[in-house]
Amino acid sequence: MSKYDALGDYLKRQPGDRVPMTFAEIEKIIGAKLPPSAQEHRPWWGNNATNHVNAKAWLDAGFESEQVDMAGRKLVFHRVRKTTPAAAAGEGEPFHPLYGMMQDLIRVMPGVDLTEPADPEWADRLDAEYGPEKREK
């Protein structure tokens, strides 16, 4: 058991998706001082669980660190929503609340070439500036 597990437990209990914290608040939660490397090196706050027991604690709680302000001694933990194949198929929770919001708002009529330039003279201007298009046959 790591001393950082207390931080993971604290984050799990938070209702919001963003948890701003100071280094002092983290020290209070874990009941110990942060190591000097946490005060001096930004990579200590990275999200690599294989190299850091501290990162494993917040990653296991479903959070990632971001907006680390070393000078201000503060950061934000952001909740990471894991997507599942069921969610991707539309069963259960979607990827994001806005996922699919534009569905059925734009219709492309049959026969419309979306790769065709919107400006009819565009191809002529490109040919004049860069030379005619060379196509392989």
Buried (B, 14 or more C-beta within 10 A) or exposed (E): EEEBBBBBEBBEEBEEEEBEBEBEBBBEBBEEEBEEEBEEEEEBBBBEBEEBEBBBBBBBBBBBBEEBEBEEBBBBBBBEEEEEEEBEEEEEBBEEEEBEEEEEEEEEEEEEEEEEEEEEEEEEEEEEEEEEEEEEE
